[in-house]
Amino acid sequence: MKVLVINCGSSSLKYQVLDMTNETLLAKGLVERIGMAGSVLKHEKTNVEEKFIQETPMKDHKDAIANVMNAITDSIYGVVKSMDEIGAVGHRVVHAGEKYATSVVIDNKVIAALEECVELAPLHNPPNLLGIAACQELMPGTPEVAVFDTAFHQTMPPESYIYAIPYEYYTKYGIRRYGFHGTSHKYVAERAADMLGVNIADLKLITCHLGNGASVSAIKRGKCIDTSMGFTPLAGLAMGTRAGSIDPAIISFIADKEDLTADEVLGILNKKSGMLGISGISSDFRDIADAIADGNVRAELALKVFAHRVRYYIGAYIAEMNGVDAIVFTAGVGENDVDTRDVICSELGNLGIKLDLVKNKVRGKETVISRDDSKVAILLIPTNEELVIARDTYELTK
């Protein structure tokens, strides 16, 4: 079976086509500036160096998906002769609240549930729903599956997800910690077990998804028991542009001092804080590294703050699980930033976590980077959320 994986953003769309008989990636692509001037589709066929790039007006997600279908059936760059060869479509959906703890075949009941969760993810669920509706219209009869960012974290116990606020806010409005990046944490945890040759049910893992958005999860016997993000992806680590967890009284304090609304302050905490806010330079860790090399003190402070937060959660989760067998680094920064991994691990030696500085000089490769005498394995595992989505889609529809 061939599966089309769709990941819709507000003005963008990422996609992959995979042959699930052997889990082979056939093609992938990106549509940008949907509903804006300069809409463009960039399509790559596996083992073909030349990219197919098409600039054409795309007023909505339906137009975008129609162009994706044209690209994957193209006589030169395509990978199927017709869309009839696509057995199912898997959608990345950010938020399902407490409604679904696993992936699910999409029907009217599922769509209604996702619409109810829009207020929990106002930036993400609406475009996810638009992508589903477009595929239903353009590919009638093709089964579709929703794979949720929050689902993997639904195994957290109440003491991990309940906030210490009046309990009725949880029962009335669903205010609790949900966690995100679930498909990534799930994938790298399963790969870690394979790499170590140990049943995941016998492992205690800490997975560090470190990119422009970043989160850390504690995974005990294959189940997530805690994660750093919360009610929204703003909580937890300092990130590219997000502040991470702060004293909530800061919001009203800044609002009063700067004559801003609470929403305007939240906009600052989401888009102008984190590495960008501290360094004053960029949210990109590569730019931060260049600035550090030039002696920029604020850039160095930004990296130290980021590493401090990651170590904070590693230490907390070791205590929560009463030990750890392996720590996994993944996502753009975790997979590729040698120096950041070094700074994070440099102060963890007394916990039996020892990074091999030679093995660590690697980017984007699945490998072990801990010293031979380290009591805790340190693994680098490139994430593959699309493969998780495709696997779940295949299993539910084959």
C-alpha positions as CSV (number, residue, x, y, z in Angstrom):
1,M,0.0,0.0,0.0
2,K,1.1,3.5,-0.8
3,V,0.3,6.2,1.8
4,L,0.2,9.9,1.4
5,V,1.2,11.8,4.6
6,I,-0.1,15.4,4.9
7,N,1.0,18.0,7.5
8,C,-0.9,21.2,7.1
9,G,0.1,24.6,8.6
10,S,-1.8,27.8,8.3
11,S,-0.1,28.8,5.1
12,S,2.1,25.8,4.3
13,L,1.7,22.1,3.6
14,K,4.4,19.3,3.9
15,Y,3.8,15.9,2.4
16,Q,5.4,12.6,1.8
17,V,4.5,9.5,-0.3
18,L,5.7,6.2,1.2
19,D,5.4,2.6,0.0
20,M,4.5,0.7,3.1
21,T,5.3,-2.7,1.8
22,N,8.9,-1.9,2.6
23,E,8.5,1.6,4.3
24,T,10.3,3.3,1.3
25,L,10.1,7.0,0.9
26,L,9.0,7.7,-2.7
27,A,8.7,11.5,-2.7
28,K,8.3,14.4,-0.5
29,G,7.5,18.1,-0.8
30,L,6.5,21.4,0.6
31,V,3.9,24.0,-0.4
32,E,4.5,27.5,0.9
33,R,2.5,30.8,0.9
34,I,-0.9,29.2,0.6
35,G,-3.5,32.0,0.2
36,M,-0.7,34.6,-0.4
37,A,1.2,36.0,-3.3
38,G,4.0,33.8,-4.5
39,S,2.5,30.4,-3.8
40,V,5.1,27.7,-4.6
41,L,5.3,23.9,-4.5
42,K,8.7,22.2,-4.2
43,H,8.6,18.5,-4.9
44,E,11.4,15.9,-4.6
45,K,11.4,12.4,-6.0
46,T,13.7,10.0,-4.2
47,N,17.0,9.3,-6.0
48,V,16.4,12.2,-8.4
49,E,18.6,15.2,-7.7
50,E,16.6,17.8,-9.6
51,K,13.6,19.2,-7.8
52,F,10.3,20.0,-9.3
53,I,9.3,23.6,-8.5
54,Q,6.0,25.1,-9.4
55,E,5.0,28.7,-8.7
56,T,1.2,29.1,-9.2
57,P,-1.6,30.9,-7.3
58,M,-3.1,28.7,-4.5
59,K,-5.9,30.4,-2.7
60,D,-6.5,27.7,-0.2
61,H,-5.5,24.2,1.0
62,K,-7.7,22.6,-1.6
63,D,-5.7,24.2,-4.3
64,A,-2.5,23.2,-2.6
65,I,-3.5,19.6,-2.3
66,A,-4.7,19.5,-5.9
67,N,-1.2,20.7,-6.9
68,V,0.4,18.0,-4.7
69,M,-1.7,15.4,-6.5
70,N,-0.6,16.7,-9.8
71,A,3.1,16.6,-8.7
72,I,2.9,13.0,-7.4
73,T,1.2,11.8,-10.6
74,D,3.5,13.8,-12.9
75,S,4.8,11.7,-15.8
76,I,8.5,12.7,-15.0
77,Y,8.6,13.6,-11.3
78,G,5.6,11.6,-10.1
79,V,5.6,8.3,-8.2
80,V,2.2,7.0,-9.0
81,K,0.3,6.8,-12.3
82,S,-3.0,7.9,-10.7
83,M,-4.3,8.7,-7.2
84,D,-6.1,5.4,-7.2
85,E,-2.7,3.9,-6.2
86,I,-2.8,5.9,-2.9
87,G,-4.4,3.5,-0.5
88,A,-4.8,5.9,2.4
89,V,-4.0,9.4,3.6
90,G,-2.4,10.1,7.1
91,H,-2.9,13.6,8.6
92,R,-0.8,15.1,11.3
93,V,-3.2,16.7,13.7
94,V,-1.9,18.7,16.6
95,H,-4.6,18.5,19.2
96,A,-7.2,15.9,20.2
97,G,-7.6,17.0,23.8
98,E,-8.5,13.9,25.9
99,K,-10.7,12.6,23.2
100,Y,-8.2,10.2,21.5
101,A,-5.1,8.5,23.0
102,T,-4.3,6.7,19.7
103,S,-4.5,7.4,16.0
104,V,-8.0,7.0,14.5
105,V,-9.7,6.6,11.1
106,I,-11.4,9.9,10.3
107,D,-15.2,10.0,10.2
108,N,-17.8,12.7,11.0
109,K,-17.5,11.9,14.7
110,V,-13.7,12.5,14.6
111,I,-14.1,15.7,12.7
112,A,-16.6,17.0,15.2
113,A,-14.2,16.2,18.0
114,L,-11.4,18.1,16.3
115,E,-13.6,21.1,15.8
116,E,-14.3,21.0,19.5
117,C,-10.6,21.2,20.2
118,V,-10.0,24.2,18.0
119,E,-10.0,26.5,21.0
120,L,-7.1,24.4,22.5
121,A,-5.0,24.7,19.3
122,P,-6.4,27.8,17.4
123,L,-3.3,28.1,15.2
124,H,-3.0,24.4,14.3
125,N,-6.3,22.5,14.3
126,P,-8.1,24.8,11.7
127,P,-5.5,24.1,8.9
128,N,-5.4,20.4,9.9
129,L,-9.2,20.4,9.4
130,L,-8.9,22.2,6.1
131,G,-6.4,19.6,4.8
132,I,-8.8,16.8,5.8
133,A,-11.7,18.4,4.1
134,A,-9.7,19.0,0.9
135,C,-8.6,15.4,0.7
136,Q,-12.2,14.2,1.3
137,E,-13.3,16.3,-1.6
138,L,-10.5,15.5,-4.0
139,M,-10.0,11.9,-3.0
140,P,-13.5,10.6,-2.2
141,G,-13.5,7.0,-0.9
142,T,-9.8,7.0,0.1
143,P,-9.6,6.3,3.9
144,E,-8.0,9.0,6.0
145,V,-6.3,8.7,9.4
146,A,-5.6,11.4,12.1
147,V,-2.4,11.0,14.0
148,F,-2.2,13.3,17.0
149,D,0.7,15.2,18.4
150,T,-0.9,14.9,21.9
151,A,-1.8,11.2,21.8
152,F,1.5,9.7,22.9
153,H,1.4,11.8,26.1
154,Q,-2.1,10.6,27.1
155,T,-0.5,7.9,29.3
156,M,0.8,10.6,31.7
157,P,-0.7,10.0,35.2
158,P,-2.9,12.7,36.7
159,E,-0.1,14.0,39.0
160,S,1.9,14.9,35.9
161,Y,-0.8,16.6,33.9
162,I,-3.1,18.3,36.5
163,Y,-2.3,22.0,37.2
164,A,-2.6,23.2,40.8
165,I,-5.5,25.6,40.0
166,P,-9.2,25.2,40.9
167,Y,-10.1,21.7,39.7
168,E,-13.3,22.8,38.0
169,Y,-11.2,24.6,35.3
170,Y,-10.0,21.2,34.3
171,T,-13.4,19.6,34.3
172,K,-15.1,22.6,32.6
173,Y,-12.5,23.7,30.1
174,G,-10.0,20.9,29.8
175,I,-7.1,23.0,31.2
176,R,-4.3,20.5,31.9
177,R,-0.9,19.6,30.5
178,Y,-1.2,17.9,27.1
179,G,2.3,17.8,25.7
180,F,3.3,17.9,22.0
181,H,5.8,16.5,19.5
182,G,4.3,13.1,20.5
183,T,5.0,11.3,17.2
184,S,8.6,12.3,17.4
185,H,9.1,11.2,21.0
186,K,7.4,7.9,20.2
187,Y,9.5,7.2,17.1
188,V,12.9,7.9,18.7
189,A,11.9,5.9,21.8
190,E,11.1,2.9,19.8
191,R,14.3,3.3,17.7
192,A,16.4,3.6,20.9
193,A,15.1,0.3,22.1
194,D,16.0,-1.3,18.8
195,M,19.5,0.2,18.9
196,L,20.1,-1.0,22.4
197,G,18.7,-4.4,21.7
198,V,16.4,-4.2,24.7
199,N,12.6,-4.5,24.9
200,I,11.2,-1.0,25.3
201,A,9.1,-2.3,28.2
202,D,12.3,-2.8,30.2
203,L,13.7,0.7,29.5
204,K,13.7,4.2,31.1
205,L,14.3,6.8,28.5
206,I,14.5,10.6,28.3
207,T,13.9,11.9,24.8
208,C,15.0,15.4,23.9
209,H,13.3,16.8,20.8
210,L,15.4,20.0,20.3
211,G,14.5,22.3,17.4
212,N,13.1,25.7,17.1
213,G,10.3,24.2,19.1
214,A,11.6,21.9,21.8
215,S,10.4,19.5,24.4
216,V,11.7,16.7,26.7
217,S,9.8,13.6,27.6
218,A,10.2,10.9,30.3
219,I,9.3,7.4,28.9
220,K,9.1,4.5,31.3
221,R,8.4,1.0,29.9
222,G,7.3,2.5,26.6
223,K,4.8,4.9,28.1
224,C,5.2,8.6,28.4
225,I,4.9,9.6,32.1
226,D,5.9,13.3,31.8
227,T,6.7,15.9,29.2
228,S,7.9,19.5,29.3
229,M,5.3,21.2,27.2
230,G,1.9,21.9,28.8
231,F,-1.6,23.2,28.0
232,T,0.1,24.8,24.9
233,P,3.5,24.4,23.2
234,L,4.7,27.6,25.0
235,A,5.5,25.8,28.2
236,G,8.8,24.0,29.2
237,L,12.1,24.7,27.6
238,A,13.3,28.1,26.3
239,M,13.0,27.7,22.5
240,G,13.8,29.5,19.3
241,T,11.3,32.3,19.9
242,R,9.2,30.9,22.8
243,A,10.0,31.8,26.4
244,G,9.1,28.4,27.9
245,S,7.9,28.2,31.4
246,I,7.9,31.5,33.3
247,D,6.3,33.0,36.5
248,P,2.7,33.7,35.2
249,A,2.7,37.0,37.1
250,I,5.2,38.3,34.6
251,I,2.4,38.5,32.0
252,S,0.3,41.1,33.9
253,F,3.5,42.9,35.1
254,I,4.7,43.4,31.5
255,A,1.1,44.3,30.4
256,D,1.0,47.0,33.0
257,K,4.5,48.4,32.3
258,E,4.2,48.3,28.5
259,D,0.5,49.2,28.2
260,L,-0.2,45.9,26.4
261,T,-3.1,43.4,26.5
262,A,-2.6,39.9,27.8
263,D,-2.8,38.6,24.2
264,E,-0.1,41.0,23.1
265,V,2.2,39.8,25.9
266,L,1.5,36.2,24.9
267,G,2.5,37.1,21.4
268,I,5.8,38.4,22.7
269,L,6.3,35.2,24.7
270,N,5.6,33.1,21.7
271,K,7.3,35.0,18.9
272,K,9.9,37.4,20.3
273,S,11.4,35.5,23.3
274,G,13.6,32.4,23.8
275,M,16.9,32.4,21.9
276,L,15.8,35.5,19.9
277,G,14.8,37.4,22.9
278,I,17.9,36.7,25.0
279,S,20.5,37.0,22.2
280,G,18.8,39.9,20.3
281,I,20.2,38.2,17.2
282,S,18.3,35.2,15.9
283,S,16.2,32.2,16.8
284,D,18.4,30.0,14.7
285,F,21.0,28.1,16.7
286,R,23.5,28.3,13.8
287,D,23.4,32.1,14.0
288,I,23.8,31.9,17.8
289,A,26.9,29.7,17.4
290,D,28.4,32.2,14.9
291,A,27.8,35.0,17.3
292,I,29.4,33.1,20.2
293,A,32.5,32.5,18.0
294,D,32.6,36.3,17.5
295,G,32.5,36.8,21.3
296,N,28.9,37.9,21.6
297,V,28.1,37.6,25.4
298,R,24.3,37.6,25.0
299,A,24.4,34.8,22.4
300,E,26.5,32.7,24.8
301,L,24.0,33.4,27.6
302,A,21.1,32.3,25.3
303,L,22.8,28.9,24.7
304,K,23.6,28.5,28.4
305,V,19.9,29.2,29.3
306,F,18.8,26.7,26.8
307,A,21.2,24.0,28.0
308,H,20.3,24.8,31.6
309,R,16.6,24.1,30.9
310,V,17.3,20.9,29.1
311,R,19.5,19.7,32.0
312,Y,16.8,20.7,34.5
313,Y,14.3,18.4,32.8
314,I,16.8,15.6,32.4
315,G,17.5,15.7,36.2
316,A,13.9,16.0,37.1
317,Y,12.9,13.0,35.0
318,I,15.8,10.9,36.3
319,A,14.3,11.5,39.8
320,E,10.8,10.9,38.6
321,M,11.7,7.5,37.0
322,N,14.2,6.6,39.7
323,G,17.0,6.3,37.0
324,V,17.4,6.4,33.3
325,D,18.9,3.9,30.8
326,A,19.4,6.2,27.8
327,I,19.0,9.8,26.7
328,V,18.1,10.5,23.1
329,F,18.8,13.7,21.1
330,T,16.6,14.4,18.1
331,A,15.1,17.1,15.8
332,G,17.1,19.9,14.1
333,V,19.2,21.1,17.0
334,G,19.4,17.8,18.7
335,E,20.5,15.9,15.6
336,N,22.9,18.5,14.2
337,D,24.3,20.8,16.8
338,V,27.5,19.3,18.2
339,D,28.3,22.1,20.6
340,T,24.8,22.3,22.1
341,R,24.8,18.6,22.9
342,D,28.2,19.1,24.5
343,V,27.1,22.0,26.6
344,I,24.0,20.1,27.8
345,C,25.9,17.0,28.8
346,S,29.0,18.6,30.2
347,E,27.6,18.9,33.8
348,L,25.9,15.5,34.0
349,G,28.9,13.3,34.7
350,N,28.1,12.6,38.3
351,L,24.7,11.1,37.1
352,G,26.6,8.6,35.0
353,I,26.0,10.5,31.8
354,K,29.3,10.9,29.9
355,L,29.4,12.2,26.3
356,D,32.2,11.0,24.1
357,L,33.6,14.2,22.5
358,V,34.9,12.4,19.5
359,K,31.8,10.3,18.8
360,N,29.7,13.5,19.3
361,K,31.3,15.1,16.2
362,V,28.5,13.9,14.0
363,R,25.4,15.3,12.4
364,G,22.1,13.7,11.4
365,K,23.3,10.1,11.8
366,E,21.8,7.4,14.0
367,T,24.5,6.5,16.4
368,V,25.7,6.2,20.0
369,I,27.6,9.2,21.3
370,S,28.3,8.2,24.9
371,R,31.6,7.1,26.3
372,D,32.2,3.4,26.8
373,D,32.3,3.9,30.6
374,S,29.0,5.9,30.6
375,K,26.4,4.3,32.8
376,V,23.7,5.9,30.6
377,A,23.7,5.5,26.9
378,I,23.5,8.8,24.9
379,L,21.9,8.3,21.4
380,L,21.6,10.5,18.4
381,I,18.5,9.5,16.4
382,P,17.1,11.5,13.5
383,T,13.4,11.8,14.0
384,N,10.9,10.6,11.4
385,E,7.4,11.7,12.3
386,E,6.1,11.1,8.8
387,L,7.0,7.4,9.1
388,V,5.1,7.1,12.4
389,I,2.0,8.7,10.7
390,A,2.4,6.4,7.7
391,R,2.7,3.3,9.9
392,D,-0.4,4.2,11.9
393,T,-2.3,4.9,8.8
394,Y,-1.3,1.7,7.2
395,E,-2.1,-0.4,10.3
396,L,-5.6,1.1,10.6
397,T,-6.5,0.9,6.9
398,K,-4.6,-2.1,5.4
